[in-house]
Amino acid sequence: MSAFLFPVMLDLEGRECLVVGGGVVAARKVAGLLDAGARVTVLSPILAPAVLDIARDGRLRWWPREYTSGDVAGFALVMVATDDDDVNALVAAEARERAIWVNCADDPARCDFILPSVLRRGPLTVAVSTGGASPTVAHMVREELEAVLPPNYAALTEVVADVRRELRERGIALDAQRWRDALDGELKRLVAAGRPAEARERLRERIEGGPLRASPKTDCAGEAGARTEAATDA
């Protein structure tokens, strides 16, 4: 595996994904895939209680048997989490032969991608990875970020998304700096106080009210010199 991985967010809505293995590790992978809207198949003779409950609810397809050569065919993505190294190696090799992305638990050399430690605040997602070098360090950093990204950042993201959508419908596109200037401390306080309508109105006024000054360093959007997803929009 490369020392420097390309970070990416995958849209798995409606995509067929295979998890080989049915234990505790597989359960975490299944949960993440389902949260992403994937259509999940689990291949394992037995399932951990958490996975079995999901299968009984009809939220995944269960193949109750051992892996057979060729089982990866037709899937968009494969995750392997068995305690049999030979099986893991076979699944990973067959997935790669078919150009199917594969993740093999605790074995970066057999992975086309690895799973980061994830922090979610509504539509805001922060993913931390060490490239497989130390999942413990990634987990520690994620926990530290939890302290500086309060839960109300979910509402803040939704407020900005609402106003951004309105502006786009009107054919207005703003550069990233103008958005950063508009996200001031007062906006953050309104969101934290549970007043999203007032927060949206303030953001509209800040955006449409003429030239903006750079926000103070304590404002919600400029605390660490953060960069936006795109250079020309929020």
Steps between C-alpha positions, in 0.01 A plus 500: 500500500619851416636713783267781390138411433255702294212610727155458351135476608306224322133517403382143559127569485340194342835334418550128556763438769628169637627437853679166544490410868234531765679591823534819702734666249262414216213646702669842505558486126140397435368786712711755313393369160133505595532856630637593157197349327679198353329171417691259723560128465673316785669168425570295812378170648424671831427859600573705809178600681515858370524382138237230551254758631551710186451193280178411679376855443549445128755777464766277345529180298667209678682217327549247787802311367875517447652708221514333158727615218319756287261624769631856461366527144241772450583705808617860494700472822620215722600493866671199654495431874552131572747334737634280218799658327471268199140605443588866542781467245277319249218754525738795468677347200177416318357845563812664360496271195153640423600862577268504802617717788575286804570564867659225706477552877836561671692427178588824314705313238180336373294819510412733214354736760494524878228620733581817694386592848190710438337789684155607380305814571193462281612556140847601623742206493859504625710194415838435665747247365861400557508294182470183704811577706316543830120483531543586869657837415223571248241421767675727751508792256133451421415515871699824533309648206171413670585757767541784247211407270187529717176327397349830381737492202242269343243779513760755385576291192129470421449877533784571258375230262151655496628847414748362247215315327290817488783697344571232242135495398534873437814445296730654761839339566737641760869439551617306803647805675166679498334201661769483768457870572123455531519222758558717805478438872146637529378249243658222702335626819157507335542142386620388844193666656268297278393794283568374145250734331677803646835349408390458138378860489828628642696298247288640215562853627872438532519353151284762327583805707806614309874452562591286798791532735701197592356329804693504830710191576240378747225482237367158415635480145848639538640347817775293343534659160270226372454449129161443341415207277517718189688820432197678360212400727403410857 
